[in-house]
Amino acid sequence: MKHHITILPSGHQFDVVDGESVLAAARRAGYALPYSCLSGSCGSCRARVIEGECMQSSSARALSADERERGDVLLCQAHPQSDLTIAVREVPSVADLPRRMIAVKIVAKDLLAADVLRVRLKPPKGEPFCWLAGQYLDVLLPEGKRRAFSIANAPEDAGLIELHVRKVPGGGFTQQLFDAYPVGSLLRIEGPLGTFVAREDSERPMIFMAGGTGFAPVKAIIEHFLHLGSARPIHLYWGARHVPDLYLPDLPAAWSARHPAFAYTAVLSDADASEAERFRRGGVHEVVLADFPDLSPFDVYMSGPPAMIEAARHRFLAAGLPDDRLYYDSFEYAPEVIAAILAARAGLKI
Ligand SMILES: Cc1cc2nc3c(=O)[nH]c(=O)nc-3n(C[C@H](O)[C@H](O)[C@H](O)COP(=O)(O)OP(=O)(O)OC[C@H]3O[C@@H](n4cnc5c(N)ncnc54)[C@H](O)[C@@H]3O)c2cc1C
C-alpha cells in the first residue's frame, strides 16, 4: 500500500510505502527535508500536516502537546494513513550531493582536551568525498550500528575530513576510538548527511552558538563563510564547562583577524573563581539572550547537546527569531541507544 505526499510550498510529490517514514521516503525520492537525529528527539524534521491522516510513533518526543494539537508531526517518525499534504521548508543545496559509503583511513589523532580528540580522515585515492559545510557523516559499526559525527572543516579545505570527538563515559564507540584505533586504521563511513548547512541566500547578520564539540559544524560553516569573503557580521558564542573545554582557543582570534565583523564570546557554565573574572558565566543561550533580547534581525545556527538545543529553541523563538531562520543539529545518541536507555529507565529489557 502506498500513500502520496505533496510538499508545500514547493509542490514536490513522492510516495511512501508501508512501514516507511515520510522522511525516509522523501530522502529516497531525492528531496532534502530538514533532519538531524532520525530518532524523534531533536525536532529538526518538524512539519505541519495540512491535509490527510498521519500516525506518529511514540518516539516523537520532541513534539510538545501544543504542537501536536496544531497538527505538527516529526517526519522521521510519521507514517501516513492516507495521502498527505504537508508544509515544510526544503534545503535544496543538500539534495545535489550524492550520499556514499566509503572506507577512510585515520591519518591523525590529536588530543585537543582531556576528552576531545581531533581525528583526520583520508578518503581513498580517486574517490573524493564531497560535503556542504555543517553536514555530518555516520561511522558504520558492526551489527548495523552507526554513530554520527559532524565534519569540522569546510569543504574548501579539500583532502582530509576532520572530526572532533568527545569521549563519552561508557560509550560504545568513542572510548574505542580514543584507545583502540591507531593512526593508519580504517573506518567505514556514510555521508554526507544532514541539513545543518550554511545558508548563503541571506544578507542578515549571523549568530552561532556551540556547546562543547557542537563547535565542530559551527567551525566548518564559519570557515566556509570566511572562504566566501562574506561581509555579514558573525557573532560566535561557545559554551563549555571550564576553560580547557574550549579546545581550540586561538581559532576565534585568528578568524577575528580575517573578518572585520567577527565577534567571539566564550561562556563557562561551571567557571571557578579564576575563570569567572575573565569569562561570561552561565548557560550559553542565556548569554546570547542577554546580549540580543530581540533576535528578529538574525539568522541563528546552533549545535551541541540536546538539552542546550531544546532550551534554546523555545527561548530563541520567543525572542522573535522566526522558526525558518533557526538552524540546528542536536548531538543525540544513536536511536537504538536512546531506546535502550528509555527502556532501562522504564524497567524494560529490549
Ligand atoms: C547529527 C549528529 C552529529 C553529531 N556530531 C558529533 C560530533 O561532532 N562530536 C561528538 O563528539 N559527538 C557527536 N554526536 C554524538 C555521537 O553521534 C554519539 O552519539 C556519541 O559520540 C556517543 O557515542 P558512543 O558510541 O561513544 O556512545 P553510546 O554507545 O552511544 O552510549 C552513549 C551513552 O549512553 C549510555 N548507554 C548506552 N546504552 C545504555 C543503556 N542500555 N542503559 C543506560 N545507558 C546506556 C552509555 O554508557 C553512554 O554514556 C553527534 C550526534 C548527531 C545526531
PDBQT file of the ligand as one rigid body, heavy atoms in Angstrom, charges set to zero:
ROOT
HETATM    1  C1  LIG A 401      23.832  14.855  13.857  1.00  0.00    +0.000 C 
HETATM    2  C2  LIG A 401      24.777  14.443  14.965  1.00  0.00    +0.000 A 
HETATM    3  C3  LIG A 401      26.081  14.917  14.946  1.00  0.00    +0.000 A 
HETATM    4  C4  LIG A 401      26.970  14.564  15.994  1.00  0.00    +0.000 A 
HETATM    5  N1  LIG A 401      28.229  15.061  15.955  1.00  0.00    +0.000 NA
HETATM    6  C5  LIG A 401      29.087  14.796  16.963  1.00  0.00    +0.000 A 
HETATM    7  C6  LIG A 401      30.397  15.369  16.967  1.00  0.00    +0.000 A 
HETATM    8  O1  LIG A 401      30.789  16.093  16.054  1.00  0.00    +0.000 OA
HETATM    9  N2  LIG A 401      31.203  15.091  18.016  1.00  0.00    +0.000 N 
HETATM   10  C7  LIG A 401      30.807  14.281  19.059  1.00  0.00    +0.000 A 
HETATM   11  O2  LIG A 401      31.603  14.076  19.999  1.00  0.00    +0.000 OA
HETATM   12  N3  LIG A 401      29.569  13.698  19.064  1.00  0.00    +0.000 NA
HETATM   13  C8  LIG A 401      28.713  13.932  18.039  1.00  0.00    +0.000 A 
HETATM   14  N4  LIG A 401      27.461  13.348  18.030  1.00  0.00    +0.000 N 
HETATM   15  C9  LIG A 401      27.137  12.319  19.051  1.00  0.00    +0.000 C 
HETATM   16  C10 LIG A 401      27.651  10.938  18.564  1.00  0.00    +0.000 C 
HETATM   17  O3  LIG A 401      26.931  10.543  17.414  1.00  0.00    +0.000 OA
HETATM   18  C11 LIG A 401      27.468   9.790  19.584  1.00  0.00    +0.000 C 
HETATM   19  O4  LIG A 401      26.133   9.727  19.999  1.00  0.00    +0.000 OA
HETATM   20  C12 LIG A 401      28.351   9.947  20.822  1.00  0.00    +0.000 C 
HETATM   21  O5  LIG A 401      29.679  10.122  20.420  1.00  0.00    +0.000 OA
HETATM   22  C13 LIG A 401      28.280   8.720  21.750  1.00  0.00    +0.000 C 
HETATM   23  O6  LIG A 401      28.669   7.559  21.031  1.00  0.00    +0.000 OA
HETATM   24  P1  LIG A 401      29.268   6.278  21.770  1.00  0.00    +0.000 P 
HETATM   25  O7  LIG A 401      29.166   5.124  20.832  1.00  0.00    +0.000 OA
HETATM   26  O8  LIG A 401      30.597   6.547  22.355  1.00  0.00    +0.000 OA
HETATM   27  O9  LIG A 401      28.289   6.061  22.990  1.00  0.00    +0.000 OA
HETATM   28  P2  LIG A 401      26.974   5.174  23.033  1.00  0.00    +0.000 P 
HETATM   29  O10 LIG A 401      27.306   3.740  22.923  1.00  0.00    +0.000 OA
HETATM   30  O11 LIG A 401      26.029   5.715  22.031  1.00  0.00    +0.000 OA
HETATM   31  O12 LIG A 401      26.471   5.464  24.513  1.00  0.00    +0.000 OA
HETATM   32  C14 LIG A 401      26.053   6.769  24.873  1.00  0.00    +0.000 C 
HETATM   33  C15 LIG A 401      25.794   6.810  26.403  1.00  0.00    +0.000 C 
HETATM   34  O13 LIG A 401      24.645   6.018  26.685  1.00  0.00    +0.000 OA
HETATM   35  C16 LIG A 401      24.962   5.078  27.711  1.00  0.00    +0.000 C 
HETATM   36  N5  LIG A 401      24.175   3.851  27.434  1.00  0.00    +0.000 N 
HETATM   37  C17 LIG A 401      24.259   3.064  26.349  1.00  0.00    +0.000 A 
HETATM   38  N6  LIG A 401      23.350   2.047  26.453  1.00  0.00    +0.000 NA
HETATM   39  C18 LIG A 401      22.709   2.217  27.634  1.00  0.00    +0.000 A 
HETATM   40  C19 LIG A 401      21.686   1.504  28.329  1.00  0.00    +0.000 A 
HETATM   41  N7  LIG A 401      21.133   0.402  27.818  1.00  0.00    +0.000 N 
HETATM   42  N8  LIG A 401      21.266   1.971  29.536  1.00  0.00    +0.000 NA
HETATM   43  C20 LIG A 401      21.808   3.094  30.081  1.00  0.00    +0.000 A 
HETATM   44  N9  LIG A 401      22.797   3.800  29.473  1.00  0.00    +0.000 NA
HETATM   45  C21 LIG A 401      23.242   3.376  28.273  1.00  0.00    +0.000 A 
HETATM   46  C22 LIG A 401      26.457   4.846  27.583  1.00  0.00    +0.000 C 
HETATM   47  O14 LIG A 401      27.017   4.402  28.809  1.00  0.00    +0.000 OA
HETATM   48  C23 LIG A 401      26.928   6.249  27.246  1.00  0.00    +0.000 C 
HETATM   49  O15 LIG A 401      27.072   7.034  28.394  1.00  0.00    +0.000 OA
HETATM   50  C24 LIG A 401      26.543  13.694  17.023  1.00  0.00    +0.000 A 
HETATM   51  C25 LIG A 401      25.238  13.198  17.016  1.00  0.00    +0.000 A 
HETATM   52  C26 LIG A 401      24.365  13.583  15.998  1.00  0.00    +0.000 A 
HETATM   53  C27 LIG A 401      22.953  13.054  15.995  1.00  0.00    +0.000 C 
ENDROOT
TORSDOF 0
